[in-house]
Each structure stands twice: as structure tokens, then as C-alpha cells.
Amino acid sequence: MTINCNGRLLDLTVPKVMGILNCTPNSFFDGGKYGSQNELLKQVEKMLAEGAAIIDIGAYSSQPQADFVSEAQELERLMTTLIMVRKHFPDAILSVDTFRAEVARISIENGADIINDIAAGKLDEKMLPVVGHYKVPYIMMHMQGTPQTMQQFTNYDDILHEMIYYFSERVASAREQGITDIIIDPGFGFSKTMEQNYHILNNLHLLKILELPVLSALSRKSMIYKMLNITPDMALNGTSVLNTVSLQNGAHLLRVHDVKEAVECIKLTRALYEN
């Protein structure tokens, strides 16, 4: 199970880690944490040294009720970081987290290898054609509404059945546009209640029916810290627990703030099954 990242094959048969690099002032955990270019580069260097296979750069906070960010603002935040990281780490596999086609296009032309879209193309009709044109891997997430409205859309008759139908339709649309390398993300915390998040995690293996790599993005999310009545900065242990559950249920990629701990989860989980 491999994806082609600008001529480099990334084998997801053995699960990999995607390190989060937010260049936003308002992300729920690390917003505004990196106050200088040097601090950003040190964080990338640290994540790569700890074993991150992909660095995921985001310039639009998608937490519930996040402030709207214009396309111009997103590009301004993103391009400086993307170009800088690509220059200093030419061999790194870089992903850009955006739901806007124009941002995706400019990002790919400036060094992005993967597009990570929380809306699976549903918030910008040009997204799938752009990704198909450039032949880059595409991560599509399950969400209803927008980041500002998504928590109004949590009513499902059968959330897993509806999620599988959603991905089947979006994958078919992506294939029509020539997108060959697709990863699916169930979207923990997006258009879902606490109970729905845990139901999906417990049944993550059911997404195997789609025969595509699955990304699990649980890092320090509210389903952890609200359940434990703690804050995001205290949620690393809970993140490691749920990352392990994700791996046991078939996840191929962990998107995290804390790379070292996620790599350890993968090593220990693999040791458990190999023995």
C-alpha cells in the first residue's frame, strides 16, 4: 500500500507518522507557538529526526467555531513557511492542509507533495480537478458543513454507514478527475459528538471495505481532554492511548503534534502483532 509523492514511494504497509506544523495564531494546541522562522525550522528538524514521514503544514485553523480566514491571509501565512521548509529540508515529504483549490495549486507549485483537505472537495468544486491535474496524493476527510458550522451537523441514522457512503462517492469523484493516490480520514471531532467519535474509533476497522489507507488524527483533541477533564497540553498520554487503538483497528497514518511518542506507539504495536 504505497503512495507516490513526487516520484518518491511512501509505503504505508507499515504505519507512518505525519507531524503537524501549524503556522496559525489560533490553533487549539500550538497556535502561535512558533514565533520565528528559526523556531519553525527547529520544530521541523525535530519532527523529522524523531521519525516523521510527512510534515503537514496548515495556515487555517479548522477547530470548531474557528475564525474565518480569507484566501489571501491563508496564502500569506502558508507560503513563507512552505517555501522556507522546502528550501531547508529538500528531501522531506510535505503536505499542505487546505480546502481551497487555489491555495492547493500554489502550494504544489511551491513544493507541496500532498494535499490534505478537510472537506474532500465539497467546499471548493475546483479542488479535485486541481489535485488530479498535478497528480499528487490526496487526503480526504469526512465533515459536514464548514469549520464554523460543522457541530450543527451531528445527526446521523448510522454514522459509519453514512461515512462509508460519503467516502465511496468522494473517491469516485476523485478518480474521475485522475486522482490515483487517496487516503481517507474519518475526521474525529468534525461534525461529530463525543460519543460518535469513540464509536468510530472502536469500529475504525470497518473502513477497510474501502481498500484505502486510513489516517487517524486524534492528537490532543477535545474527545481526549474533555473526557479526562484536563487541558490540551496535558493530553499527550491520552493521545498515545487512542493512537494505539487506531493502529490496532487498522490506521496507516497518525497525524500528531508529538512525533516521538507516535513512533513509539507504532513500534510497540508492531512488536505485539509480530510476536
The 8 nearest C-alpha neighbors of each residue, nearest first, counted from 0:
[[1, 12, 11, 10, 2, 212, 211, 9],
 [2, 0, 10, 9, 11, 8, 3, 12],
 [1, 3, 9, 180, 8, 4, 136, 10],
 [4, 2, 8, 7, 6, 5, 9, 1],
 [5, 3, 7, 6, 112, 8, 2, 135],
 [6, 4, 7, 112, 3, 135, 8, 134],
 [5, 7, 4, 3, 8, 2, 112, 9],
 [8, 6, 4, 3, 5, 9, 2, 92],
 [7, 9, 3, 2, 4, 1, 10, 6],
 [10, 8, 1, 2, 11, 7, 3, 4],
 [9, 11, 1, 12, 0, 8, 2, 13],
 [12, 10, 13, 14, 0, 1, 251, 9],
 [13, 11, 0, 10, 14, 251, 1, 15],
 [12, 14, 11, 15, 10, 251, 269, 265],
 [15, 13, 251, 11, 252, 12, 265, 16],
 [14, 16, 252, 52, 251, 11, 253, 13],
 [17, 15, 253, 51, 252, 52, 254, 18],
 [18, 16, 254, 53, 51, 54, 253, 52],
 [17, 19, 54, 255, 51, 256, 55, 254],
 [20, 18, 55, 256, 255, 54, 21, 56],
 [21, 19, 56, 55, 57, 22, 18, 54],
 [20, 22, 57, 23, 56, 58, 19, 30],
 [23, 21, 58, 57, 76, 20, 77, 24],
 [22, 24, 58, 30, 21, 25, 31, 26],
 [23, 25, 31, 30, 26, 22, 32, 29],
 [26, 24, 30, 23, 27, 60, 31, 29],
 [27, 25, 30, 60, 28, 29, 23, 24],
 [26, 28, 25, 30, 29, 62, 231, 60],
 [29, 27, 26, 30, 231, 232, 219, 25],
 [30, 28, 32, 26, 31, 27, 21, 25],
 [29, 31, 26, 24, 25, 23, 32, 28],
 [32, 30, 24, 33, 23, 29, 34, 25],
 [33, 31, 29, 30, 34, 24, 22, 21],
 [34, 32, 38, 39, 31, 35, 22, 36],
 [33, 35, 32, 31, 38, 36, 39, 37],
 [36, 34, 38, 37, 33, 39, 40, 32],
 [35, 37, 39, 38, 40, 34, 33, 80],
 [36, 38, 40, 35, 39, 41, 33, 34],
 [37, 39, 41, 35, 33, 36, 40, 42],
 [40, 38, 36, 42, 37, 41, 33, 43],
 [39, 41, 43, 37, 42, 38, 44, 36],
 [42, 40, 44, 38, 39, 43, 45, 37],
 [41, 43, 45, 39, 40, 44, 46, 38],
 [42, 44, 40, 46, 45, 41, 47, 39],
 [45, 43, 41, 47, 42, 46, 48, 40],
 [44, 46, 42, 48, 43, 47, 41, 49],
 [47, 45, 49, 43, 48, 51, 44, 258],
 [48, 46, 51, 50, 44, 49, 45, 43],
 [49, 47, 45, 50, 46, 44, 51, 43],
 [50, 48, 46, 259, 47, 258, 45, 51],
 [49, 51, 47, 48, 52, 46, 262, 258],
 [52, 50, 47, 16, 53, 46, 17, 18],
 [51, 53, 16, 17, 15, 50, 92, 54],
 [54, 52, 17, 92, 51, 93, 18, 55],
 [53, 55, 18, 93, 17, 94, 19, 56],
 [56, 54, 94, 19, 95, 20, 18, 93],
 [57, 55, 20, 95, 21, 96, 94, 54],
 [58, 56, 96, 21, 59, 95, 22, 20],
 [57, 59, 22, 23, 73, 77, 76, 21],
 [60, 58, 57, 73, 61, 23, 68, 97],
 [59, 61, 26, 62, 65, 25, 58, 23],
 [62, 60, 146, 65, 59, 63, 26, 147],
 [61, 63, 65, 60, 64, 146, 27, 26],
 [64, 62, 65, 146, 147, 61, 150, 149],
 [63, 65, 147, 146, 62, 66, 148, 61],
 [66, 64, 62, 63, 147, 61, 60, 67],
 [65, 67, 68, 64, 147, 60, 25, 61],
 [66, 68, 65, 69, 147, 59, 146, 60],
 [69, 67, 72, 66, 73, 59, 70, 71],
 [70, 68, 72, 71, 73, 67, 74, 59],
 [69, 71, 73, 72, 74, 68, 102, 99],
 [70, 72, 74, 69, 73, 75, 68, 76],
 [73, 71, 75, 69, 74, 70, 68, 76],
 [72, 74, 70, 76, 58, 71, 75, 77],
 [75, 73, 77, 71, 76, 72, 78, 70],
 [74, 76, 72, 73, 77, 78, 71, 79],
 [77, 75, 73, 74, 58, 78, 72, 79],
 [78, 76, 74, 58, 80, 75, 79, 73],
 [77, 79, 81, 80, 74, 75, 82, 76],
 [78, 80, 82, 77, 81, 83, 76, 75],
 [79, 81, 83, 78, 77, 82, 84, 76],
 [82, 80, 78, 84, 83, 79, 77, 85],
 [83, 81, 85, 84, 79, 80, 78, 86],
 [82, 84, 80, 86, 81, 85, 79, 87],
 [85, 83, 81, 87, 86, 82, 88, 80],
 [84, 86, 89, 82, 88, 83, 87, 81],
 [87, 85, 83, 84, 89, 88, 82, 81],
 [86, 88, 84, 85, 89, 83, 40, 82],
 [87, 89, 85, 91, 90, 86, 84, 44],
 [90, 88, 85, 91, 86, 87, 84, 92],
 [89, 91, 88, 92, 85, 87, 93, 86],
 [92, 90, 88, 89, 93, 53, 85, 54],
 [93, 91, 53, 112, 54, 90, 94, 52],
 [94, 92, 54, 111, 112, 53, 55, 91],
 [93, 95, 113, 55, 114, 111, 112, 54],
 [96, 94, 56, 114, 55, 115, 57, 97],
 [95, 97, 115, 57, 56, 116, 114, 55],
 [98, 96, 116, 99, 95, 115, 103, 102],
 [97, 99, 116, 118, 117, 100, 122, 123],
 [100, 98, 102, 97, 101, 123, 103, 126],
 [99, 101, 126, 103, 102, 125, 104, 123],
 [102, 100, 104, 103, 99, 105, 126, 129],
 [101, 103, 105, 99, 100, 104, 106, 74],
 [102, 104, 100, 106, 101, 105, 107, 99],
 [105, 103, 101, 107, 106, 102, 100, 108],
 [104, 106, 108, 102, 107, 103, 101, 109],
 [107, 105, 109, 103, 111, 108, 104, 102],
 [108, 106, 111, 110, 109, 104, 105, 103],
 [107, 109, 105, 106, 110, 104, 111, 103],
 [110, 108, 106, 107, 105, 111, 82, 81],
 [109, 111, 107, 108, 85, 106, 112, 82],
 [112, 110, 107, 93, 106, 94, 113, 109],
 [111, 113, 93, 4, 94, 5, 92, 135],
 [114, 112, 94, 136, 135, 111, 137, 95],
 [115, 113, 137, 95, 94, 116, 138, 96],
 [114, 116, 96, 138, 95, 137, 97, 113],
 [117, 115, 98, 97, 139, 118, 119, 138],
 [116, 118, 140, 119, 98, 139, 115, 142],
 [117, 119, 120, 121, 116, 122, 140, 98],
 [120, 118, 139, 116, 140, 121, 117, 169],
 [119, 121, 118, 126, 123, 122, 127, 124],
 [120, 122, 118, 119, 123, 124, 126, 98],
 [123, 121, 120, 118, 98, 124, 99, 145],
 [124, 122, 125, 120, 126, 121, 99, 100],
 [125, 123, 126, 120, 121, 122, 127, 100],
 [126, 124, 123, 128, 100, 127, 129, 120],
 [125, 127, 100, 129, 120, 128, 124, 123],
 [126, 128, 130, 129, 125, 173, 120, 131],
 [129, 127, 131, 176, 125, 130, 126, 132],
 [130, 128, 132, 126, 131, 127, 125, 100],
 [131, 129, 127, 133, 132, 128, 134, 135],
 [132, 130, 178, 177, 128, 134, 176, 129],
 [131, 133, 129, 130, 134, 128, 177, 176],
 [132, 134, 130, 131, 135, 129, 107, 104],
 [135, 133, 131, 132, 130, 178, 136, 177],
 [134, 136, 113, 133, 130, 112, 137, 4],
 [137, 135, 180, 113, 181, 114, 2, 4],
 [136, 138, 181, 114, 113, 115, 182, 180],
 [139, 137, 115, 182, 183, 181, 116, 114],
 [140, 138, 119, 183, 116, 184, 117, 137],
 [141, 139, 184, 117, 186, 119, 185, 183],
 [140, 142, 186, 185, 184, 118, 139, 162],
 [143, 141, 189, 190, 118, 140, 186, 144],
 [142, 144, 149, 190, 152, 145, 141, 189],
 [143, 145, 149, 148, 142, 152, 146, 190],
 [144, 146, 148, 149, 147, 143, 142, 122],
 [147, 145, 61, 149, 63, 148, 64, 62],
 [146, 148, 64, 145, 65, 63, 149, 66],
 [149, 147, 145, 144, 146, 150, 151, 64],
 [150, 148, 144, 190, 145, 151, 146, 152],
 [149, 151, 190, 152, 148, 153, 191, 189],
 [150, 152, 149, 148, 153, 190, 144, 154],
 [153, 151, 150, 190, 149, 154, 143, 144],
 [152, 154, 191, 190, 151, 150, 155, 192],
 [155, 153, 152, 156, 191, 158, 151, 190],
 [156, 154, 158, 157, 153, 161, 152, 159],
 [155, 157, 158, 154, 161, 160, 159, 153],
 [158, 156, 155, 160, 159, 161, 162, 154],
 [157, 159, 161, 155, 160, 162, 156, 195],
 [160, 158, 162, 161, 157, 163, 199, 205],
 [159, 161, 163, 157, 162, 158, 164, 156],
 [162, 160, 164, 158, 159, 163, 165, 157],
 [161, 163, 159, 165, 164, 160, 158, 166],
 [162, 164, 166, 160, 165, 161, 167, 159],
 [163, 165, 167, 161, 162, 166, 168, 160],
 [166, 164, 162, 168, 163, 167, 161, 169],
 [167, 165, 169, 163, 168, 164, 170, 162],
 [166, 168, 164, 170, 165, 169, 163, 171],
 [167, 169, 171, 165, 166, 170, 164, 172],
 [170, 168, 166, 172, 171, 167, 173, 165],
 [171, 169, 173, 167, 172, 168, 166, 174],
 [170, 172, 174, 168, 169, 173, 167, 175],
 [173, 171, 169, 175, 170, 174, 168, 176],
 [174, 172, 170, 176, 175, 178, 171, 127],
 [175, 173, 177, 178, 171, 176, 172, 170],
 [174, 176, 172, 173, 177, 171, 178, 170],
 [177, 175, 131, 173, 174, 128, 178, 127],
 [176, 178, 131, 174, 175, 179, 173, 132],
 [179, 177, 131, 174, 173, 176, 180, 134],
 [178, 180, 177, 181, 174, 136, 134, 173],
 [181, 179, 136, 2, 178, 137, 182, 3],
 [180, 182, 137, 136, 138, 179, 183, 211],
 [183, 181, 138, 212, 213, 211, 137, 139],
 [184, 182, 213, 139, 138, 140, 214, 212],
 [183, 185, 140, 214, 186, 213, 139, 215],
 [186, 184, 141, 140, 187, 183, 215, 214],
 [187, 185, 141, 189, 184, 140, 188, 142],
 [188, 186, 189, 196, 185, 217, 216, 191],
 [189, 187, 191, 186, 190, 196, 192, 222],
 [188, 190, 191, 186, 142, 187, 149, 150],
 [191, 189, 149, 150, 153, 152, 142, 143],
 [192, 190, 153, 189, 188, 195, 196, 193],
 [191, 193, 195, 194, 196, 153, 190, 188],
 [192, 194, 196, 195, 222, 197, 191, 188],
 [195, 193, 197, 192, 196, 198, 191, 222],
 [196, 194, 198, 192, 197, 193, 191, 199],
 [197, 195, 193, 199, 194, 198, 187, 191],
 [196, 198, 200, 194, 199, 195, 201, 193],
 [197, 199, 195, 201, 196, 200, 194, 202],
 [200, 198, 202, 196, 197, 201, 203, 195],
 [201, 199, 203, 197, 202, 198, 196, 245],
 [200, 202, 198, 199, 203, 197, 248, 244],
 [201, 203, 199, 204, 200, 205, 198, 248],
 [202, 204, 200, 205, 248, 199, 201, 206],
 [203, 205, 248, 206, 202, 249, 207, 201],
 [204, 206, 207, 203, 202, 208, 159, 209],
 [207, 205, 208, 204, 209, 203, 163, 213],
 [208, 206, 209, 210, 205, 204, 211, 249],
 [207, 209, 206, 210, 205, 211, 163, 204],
 [208, 210, 207, 211, 206, 167, 163, 166],
 [211, 209, 207, 208, 212, 206, 213, 0],
 [212, 210, 209, 182, 213, 181, 183, 207],
 [213, 211, 182, 251, 183, 214, 210, 250],
 [212, 214, 183, 250, 251, 182, 184, 211],
 [215, 213, 252, 184, 253, 250, 251, 183],
 [214, 216, 253, 217, 250, 252, 184, 254],
 [217, 215, 254, 218, 253, 214, 255, 187],
 [218, 216, 220, 215, 219, 238, 187, 242],
 [217, 219, 255, 238, 220, 216, 256, 254],
 [220, 218, 234, 231, 238, 217, 235, 223],
 [221, 219, 218, 222, 223, 217, 224, 231],
 [220, 222, 224, 223, 225, 219, 188, 231],
 [223, 221, 220, 193, 225, 226, 224, 188],
 [224, 222, 221, 226, 220, 225, 237, 227],
 [223, 225, 229, 221, 227, 226, 230, 228],
 [226, 224, 228, 221, 227, 223, 222, 229],
 [225, 227, 223, 224, 228, 222, 221, 229],
 [226, 228, 224, 225, 229, 223, 237, 234],
 [229, 227, 225, 226, 224, 230, 223, 221],
 [228, 230, 224, 227, 233, 225, 231, 234],
 [229, 231, 233, 232, 224, 234, 228, 225],
 [232, 230, 234, 219, 233, 224, 28, 229],
 [231, 233, 230, 234, 28, 235, 219, 229],
 [234, 232, 231, 230, 235, 229, 224, 236],
 [235, 233, 231, 219, 237, 236, 232, 224],
 [234, 236, 238, 237, 233, 239, 219, 232],
 [237, 235, 239, 238, 234, 240, 233, 241],
 [238, 236, 240, 234, 239, 235, 223, 241],
 [237, 239, 235, 241, 236, 240, 218, 219],
 [238, 240, 242, 236, 237, 241, 243, 235],
 [241, 239, 237, 243, 238, 242, 236, 244],
 [240, 242, 244, 243, 238, 239, 245, 237],
 [243, 241, 245, 239, 244, 240, 238, 246],
 [242, 244, 246, 241, 240, 245, 264, 239],
 [243, 245, 241, 247, 242, 246, 248, 240],
 [246, 244, 242, 248, 243, 250, 247, 241],
 [247, 245, 250, 243, 249, 248, 244, 242],
 [246, 248, 244, 245, 249, 243, 268, 250],
 [249, 247, 204, 245, 246, 203, 244, 250],
 [248, 250, 246, 204, 247, 245, 251, 203],
 [251, 249, 246, 213, 245, 252, 214, 215],
 [250, 252, 14, 213, 212, 11, 214, 15],
 [251, 253, 214, 15, 14, 16, 250, 215],
 [252, 254, 16, 215, 17, 214, 216, 255],
 [255, 253, 17, 216, 18, 16, 215, 252],
 [256, 254, 218, 18, 257, 19, 253, 17],
 [255, 257, 19, 18, 258, 218, 254, 20],
 [258, 256, 255, 259, 260, 261, 18, 235],
 [257, 259, 261, 260, 46, 18, 49, 262],
 [260, 258, 49, 262, 261, 257, 263, 50],
 [259, 261, 263, 262, 258, 257, 264, 239],
 [262, 260, 264, 258, 263, 259, 265, 239],
 [263, 261, 265, 259, 264, 260, 258, 266],
 [262, 264, 260, 266, 261, 265, 267, 259],
 [265, 263, 261, 267, 262, 266, 243, 268],
 [264, 266, 262, 268, 263, 267, 269, 261],
 [265, 267, 263, 269, 264, 268, 270, 262],
 [268, 266, 270, 264, 269, 265, 263, 271],
 [267, 269, 271, 265, 270, 266, 264, 272],
 [268, 270, 266, 272, 271, 267, 273, 265],
 [271, 269, 267, 273, 268, 272, 274, 266],
 [270, 272, 268, 269, 274, 273, 267, 266],
 [273, 271, 269, 274, 270, 268, 267, 247],
 [274, 272, 270, 271, 269, 268, 267, 266],
 [273, 272, 271, 270, 269, 268, 267, 266]]
